[in-house]
């Protein structure tokens, strides 16, 4: 799955419709100009989820809108998102809690879930069992989790306000 092209297309469309420059976007998103250029030139293979959150926050849209992959949030049900600082600070904790809850509900262990997602068997276990909040999952893994549980990424990471799982 190559989300780089999807993000590039999203940004190109938004730059034109919003009449902003790459430099203005970089400043507004608190990202480096170089990163914005790399995204628009498809030179980044795996964009960090933090940067996707920043882009979605700036354009006040869902993460699934930015990446154009997976289940999306029904805008009639919610359109509010937590503050960017809260989203960036707590997304790992919320992702970890979501995974633990869903694995219990579906009677999965981390190794089986990772295998079902098509990734290294230990990737989920290492993420859940690591007490350091700095360990994160790559964007493709988070997208796969979103698709597997049919839940928008904004809900998984706790970015959406007052929203239940599987609201699509």
TORZAZA-96549 format. One line per 10 residues: number of its first residue (from 0); their letters; for each residue x, y, z of N, C-alpha, C. Coordinates in steps of 0.2 Angstrom, whole numbers, plus 2048, in hexadecimal, padded with zeros to 3 digits. Example, Ala and Ser with C-alpha at 12.3 -4.5 7.8 and 13.67 -1.06 7.14 Angstrom:
2
0	AS	842,7E4,827,83E,7EA,827,842,7F0,827 | 840,7F5,823,844,7FB,824,840,800,827
This chain:
168
0	XXXXXXXXXX	804,7FA,800,800,800,800,805,806,800 | 804,80B,7FB,808,811,7FB,803,817,7FC | 803,819,802,7FF,81F,803,802,825,801 | 808,825,7FF,80C,82B,7FE,808,82F,7F8 | 806,82B,7F3,803,82F,7ED,7FC,831,7EF | 7F9,82E,7F4,7F2,830,7F6,7F3,837,7FA | 7F8,837,7FE,7F9,83D,802,7FB,843,7FD | 800,841,7F9,802,846,7F4,7FC,849,7F0 | 7F7,845,7EE,7F1,847,7EA,7ED,84C,7EE | 7EC,84A,7F5,7E8,84D,7F9,7EB,854,7FA
10	XXXXXXXXXX	7F2,855,7FB,7F5,85B,7FD,7F5,860,7F6 | 7F6,85D,7F1,7F6,861,7EA,7EF,864,7E9 | 7EA,860,7EB,7E3,862,7EA,7E2,868,7EF | 7E4,867,7F5,7E3,86C,7FB,7E7,872,7F9 | 7ED,872,7F7,7F1,878,7F6,7EE,87C,7F0 | 7EB,879,7EB,7E7,87D,7E6,7E1,880,7E9 | 7DD,87C,7EC,7D6,87E,7EE,7D7,883,7F4 | 7DC,882,7F8,7DD,887,7FD,7E1,88D,7FC | 7E4,88D,7F6,7E9,892,7F4,7EE,894,7F9 | 7F1,88F,7FB,7F7,890,7FF,7FD,88D,7FC
20	XXXXXXXXXX	803,88F,7FE,809,88C,7FC,80C,887,800 | 811,883,7FD,814,87E,801,817,881,808 | 81A,886,807,81D,889,80D,818,88B,812 | 812,88E,810,80D,890,815,80A,889,818 | 809,884,814,807,87E,817,80C,87B,81C | 812,87B,81B,817,879,81F,817,87C,826 | 817,883,826,816,887,82C,810,886,830 | 80A,885,82C,804,884,82F,803,87D,833 | 807,878,82F,806,871,832,80C,870,837 | 810,875,838,816,874,83C,81B,86E,83A
30	XXXXXXXXXX	81C,86E,833,820,869,830,825,86D,82C | 82A,869,82A,830,86D,827,82D,86D,81F | 830,872,81C,82E,873,815,831,86E,811 | 837,86B,813,83A,865,810,835,85F,810 | 832,85E,816,82D,858,816,827,859,812 | 824,85F,811,81F,860,80D,821,85F,805 | 827,861,804,829,860,7FD,82B,859,7FB | 82D,855,800,82E,84E,800,828,84B,7FF | 823,84D,802,81C,84A,801,819,84B,7FA | 81A,851,7F8,817,853,7F2,81B,850,7EC
40	XXXXXXXXXX	821,84E,7ED,825,84B,7E8,825,843,7E9 | 821,841,7ED,821,83A,7EF,828,837,7F1 | 82C,83A,7F4,832,838,7F6,832,835,7FD | 82D,835,801,82C,832,807,828,82B,806 | 82B,826,808,827,81F,807,822,81E,80D | 824,820,813,820,81F,819,81F,825,81D | 81A,829,81B,81A,82F,81F,817,82E,826 | 81B,831,82B,819,830,832,812,832,834 | 80E,82E,838,807,82F,83A,807,836,83D | 80C,839,840,80C,83F,843,80B,845,83E
50	XXXXXXXXXX	80E,844,838,80D,849,833,807,848,82F | 804,842,82F,7FD,842,82C,7F8,845,831 | 7F9,844,837,7F4,848,83C,7F5,84F,83B | 7FB,852,83A,7FC,859,83A,7F8,85B,833 | 7F9,858,82E,7F5,85A,828,7EE,859,828 | 7EB,854,82B,7E4,853,82C,7E1,859,831 | 7E5,85B,836,7E3,860,83A,7E3,867,837 | 7E8,868,833,7E8,86E,82F,7E2,86F,82B | 7E0,86A,827,7DB,86A,822,7D4,868,826 | 7D4,867,82C,7CE,865,830,7CA,85F,82D
60	XXXXXXXXXX	7CE,85A,82B,7CB,854,828,7CD,84E,82C | 7CA,848,82A,7CD,842,82D,7D3,840,82A | 7D7,83C,82E,7DD,839,82B,7DC,835,825 | 7D6,831,825,7D4,82D,820,7D3,831,819 | 7D1,837,81A,7D0,83C,814,7D7,83D,811 | 7DC,83E,816,7E3,840,813,7E6,83A,810 | 7E5,834,813,7E9,82E,810,7E4,82B,80A | 7DE,82D,80A,7D9,82A,805,7D9,822,805 | 7DA,81F,80B,7DA,818,80C,7D5,816,812 | 7D2,811,812,7CE,80E,818,7C8,812,819
70	XXXXXXXXXX	7C4,80F,81F,7BE,812,821,7BF,819,823 | 7B9,81D,821,7BA,824,822,7B4,826,828 | 7B5,82C,82B,7B0,82E,830,7AB,831,82C | 7A5,830,82E,79F,833,82C,79E,83A,82E | 79F,83F,82A,79F,846,82C,799,848,82F | 793,845,82E,78D,846,831,78D,844,838 | 791,83F,83A,791,83D,841,796,841,845 | 79B,843,843,7A0,847,846,7A5,84B,842 | 7A7,851,844,7AB,855,840,7B0,858,845 | 7B0,856,84B,7B5,859,850,7BB,855,851
80	XXXXXXXXXX	7C0,858,852,7C6,855,854,7CA,858,85A | 7CD,854,85E,7D1,856,864,7D6,85B,861 | 7D9,85F,866,7DE,864,865,7E4,860,862 | 7E8,864,85E,7EE,860,85A,7F3,85E,860 | 7F4,862,865,7F9,860,86A,7F6,85A,86E | 7F0,859,86F,7ED,853,872,7EE,84D,86D | 7EC,84E,867,7ED,849,862,7F4,846,861 | 7F9,84B,861,7FF,848,860,802,845,867 | 800,848,86C,802,845,873,800,83E,874 | 7F9,83D,873,7F6,837,875,7F4,832,870
90	XXXXXXXXXX	7F6,833,869,7F4,82E,864,7F7,827,865 | 7FD,826,868,800,820,869,7FC,81C,86F | 7FB,820,874,7F7,81D,87A,7F1,81B,878 | 7ED,81F,874,7E6,81D,872,7E7,817,86D | 7EC,817,868,7EC,811,864,7EE,80B,868 | 7F2,80B,86D,7F3,805,871,7ED,803,874 | 7E9,807,877,7E3,805,87B,7DE,802,876 | 7DD,805,870,7D9,803,86B,7DB,7FC,869 | 7E1,7FA,868,7E3,7F4,866,7E2,7EF,86B | 7E3,7F0,871,7E2,7EC,877,7DB,7EA,877
100	XXXXXXXXXX	7D7,7EF,877,7CF,7EE,878,7CD,7EA,872 | 7CF,7EB,86C,7CC,7E8,866,7CF,7E0,866 | 7D5,7DF,868,7D8,7D8,868,7D4,7D4,86D | 7D2,7D7,873,7CE,7D4,878,7C7,7D2,875 | 7C4,7D7,872,7BD,7D6,86F,7BD,7D1,86A | 7C3,7D0,866,7C3,7CC,860,7C7,7C5,862 | 7C9,7C5,868,7CD,7BF,86B,7D3,7BE,866 | 7D7,7C3,865,7DD,7C3,861,7E3,7C4,866 | 7E9,7C1,864,7EF,7C3,868,7F3,7C7,863 | 7F8,7CB,866,7FB,7D0,861,7FE,7CC,85B
110	XXXXXXXXXX	801,7C6,85C,804,7C3,857,800,7C1,851 | 7FA,7BF,853,7F5,7BD,84E,7F2,7C3,84A | 7F1,7C8,84E,7EF,7CF,84B,7F4,7D1,846 | 7FA,7D1,848,800,7D3,843,800,7CF,83D | 7FF,7C9,83E,7FF,7C4,838,7F9,7C5,834 | 7F3,7C6,837,7ED,7C8,833,7EE,7CE,82F | 7F2,7D3,832,7F3,7D9,82E,7F8,7D9,829 | 7FC,7D4,829,801,7D3,824,808,7D6,826 | 809,7D6,82C,80F,7D9,82E,813,7D4,833 | 819,7D6,835,81D,7D2,839,819,7D0,83F
120	XXXXXXXXXX	81A,7CA,841,816,7C7,846,817,7CB,84D | 81C,7CE,84E,81D,7D1,855,81C,7D9,855 | 81A,7DC,84F,81A,7E3,84F,814,7E6,854 | 80F,7E2,854,809,7E5,859,80B,7E3,860 | 80E,7DD,861,810,7DC,868,815,7E0,86B | 81A,7E2,867,81F,7E7,869,81C,7EE,86B | 818,7F0,866,815,7F6,868,811,7F6,86E | 80D,7F1,86F,808,7F1,875,80C,7F0,87B | 811,7EC,87B,815,7EA,881,81A,7EF,883 | 81C,7F4,87F,821,7F9,880,81E,7FE,884
130	XXXXXXXXXX	821,7FF,88A,81F,804,88F,820,80B,88C | 825,80C,888,827,813,885,821,815,880 | 81F,81B,881,81A,81E,87D,81D,820,876 | 823,820,876,826,823,870,826,81D,86A | 825,817,86C,825,812,867,81E,813,863 | 81E,813,85D,818,814,859,818,80E,853 | 812,80E,850,812,80A,84A,812,80E,844 | 814,80B,83F,815,80F,839,80E,810,836 | 80E,815,832,807,817,82F,804,811,82B | 807,80D,827,804,808,824,801,802,829
140	XXXXXXXXXX	804,801,82E,802,7FD,833,7FB,800,836 | 7FB,806,838,7F5,809,83A,7EF,809,835 | 7F1,80A,82F,7EC,80A,82A,7E9,803,829 | 7ED,7FE,82A,7EB,7F7,82A,7E7,7F5,830 | 7E8,7F8,836,7E4,7F7,83C,7DD,7FA,83A | 7DD,800,838,7D7,804,836,7D3,800,831 | 7D6,7FD,82C,7D2,7F9,827,7D0,7F2,82B | 7D4,7EF,82F,7D2,7E9,832,7CC,7E9,836 | 7CC,7EF,83A,7C7,7EF,83F,7C1,7F4,83C | 7C2,7F6,836,7BD,7FB,833,7BC,801,837
150	XXXXXXXXXX	7C1,804,839,7C0,80A,83E,7C5,80F,83B | 7C2,815,83A,7C6,81B,838,7CC,81C,83D | 7D2,81E,83A,7D8,81F,83E,7D7,825,843 | 7D3,82A,842,7D1,82F,846,7CE,82C,84D | 7CA,827,84C,7C7,824,852,7CC,820,856 | 7D0,81C,852,7D5,818,855,7DA,81C,859 | 7DC,821,857,7E1,825,85B,7DE,82A,85F | 7D8,82A,860,7D4,82F,864,7D4,836,862 | 7D5,837,85C,7D5,83E,859,7CE,841,858 | 7C9,83C,857,7C2,83E,856,7BF,83F,85D
160	XXXXXXXX	7BB,844,85D,7B7,846,864,7B1,842,864 | 7AF,83F,869,7A9,83C,86B,7A6,838,865 | 7AB,833,863,7A9,82E,85E,7AB,827,860 | 7A6,823,85F,7A7,81C,860,7AA,818,85B | 7AD,812,85C,7B0,80E,857,7AB,80C,852 | 7AE,80B,84C,7AA,809,846,7A5,80E,844 | 7A6,814,845,7A1,819,843,7A3,81B,83C | 7A0,818,837,7A2,81A,830,79C,81B,82C
